[in-house]
Each structure stands twice: as structure tokens, then as C-alpha cells.
Amino acid sequence: QVQLVQSGAEVKKPGASVKVSCKASGYTFTRYYMHWVRQAPGQGLEWMGIINPSGGNTGYAQKFQGRVTMTRDTSTSTVYMELSSLRSEDTAVYYCAREGITISLGFDPWGQGTLVTVSS
Amino acid sequence: SYELTQPPSVSVSPGQTARITCSGDALPKQYAYWYQQKPGQAPVVMIYKDSERPSGIPERFSGSSSGTTVTLTISGVQAEDEADYYCQSADSSGTYVFGTGTKVTVV
């Protein structure tokens, strides 16, 4: 079955960087976009960006431009999201989610989420 | 930046109908999607392309579109439908965006 398994929780200090991984299985990795979405405690969903695993092309929300980098490793069917210059407002659960390239059925499925805590 | 506006909360009695709206200027030209999120869980897609229902999603969930507003309707609400619901779409440049979210309470 299709699965997205994310790396474990992280605690970082302000100014540091964090790199979260999302390992895909059960489907052809290069045929689906991967998105990153975050959710601060008690808040709504916030789209961060997208990567096309086929060519590695990326697109980022303007809010995160210059601070986020999304990459992929096709040999392990894994995508990565690195966020730099962390501040307390970046404390959130970070999700990866798949979307079809040819036909979109929405973001499906989602990873289990990775809690990133930014605290001094 | 582009925004999708939802009511913060909707209350409904079991067996009644809940309607959640989502408004955005680009909705006439971009598809909308709806997600259900229960506490401590990842979101799940309930409706795609305005009104299509994925396999495994109960028939009581339906979606519709009219102009700059899309609507998620839950007919015959059940206690298990209590959750947060988010619409999602894109702006004219293809940037994805989520709605502000609606908490559905079954009272």
C-alpha cells in the first residue's frame, strides 16, 4: 500500500536548521509531486512548497523563499525539506503529502507528520 | 497573498445537514479540494476537483461550486464527522493555498 513515512521529532535552537525526510513506498516515486505542509500548534494548515521527484524542480511559497530547500533522492524514494534560520514561530508539525502529476486527486496520502520544536 | 475564507465553526445535530463554505476569487478557475482532520491525525482528502468523492469516502460527503464559493455538504451528520475541515486550491500563478479551516461540532 502507498505509504509516506517521515523522520522523527526534532528540537532545534533559534537560528539553526532542520532537515525532515519523507520516504515513499508502494508507488512509482517519480509519477507524483510531493508537497510540504505545516501546522503550528492549534493553527491551520500552511502550504510550504512542492517538488517534482522526476526532475527535482521545486516551487516554494513566497513566505519561505530563501529559507526552505526541498530535495529528493530517487535511489531511496525519499524527499527532504530543509528549513533554515529557525525561529520560535517555526514550531509546528511538518507533513509531506503526495499529489498526482497527470491527474490530481488532491493531497493523498499524507505522512504521519514530524514535530519540529524551536526553543532556546 | 491569495486567501480562502471559511467560517470558523459550524454546529450541527446528529442526522442533520452541515454545510461548510469556502470563498476565494480564483475558485471559478481553479479546482477546490476538501480535507478532514481529526485531533492528532494527518488530514484526509474528502472531495477532489470540486465535487468528486474518493473511493472509501462515505456518500454523505458531497461538494459543489458556484462562482467564487465552493461548499462541502455533510448529509445525515454522524458523531464521527466531528473534525476540522479545510478547503484547498491554488491562485492564478499556481501557488497552492489552504482555507482558514472550519471546526464542525456535532451537538
Interface residues (C-beta under 8 A of the other chain):
Chain A: H35 V37 G44 L45 E46 W47 I50 G59 A61 Q62 K63 Y95 A97 S104 L105 G106 F107 D108 P109 W110 G111 Q112 G113
Chain B: S1 Y31 Y33 Y35 Q37 A42 P43 V44 V45 I47 Y48 K49 E52 P54 Y86 Q88 G94 T95 Y96 V97 F98 G99 T100 G101
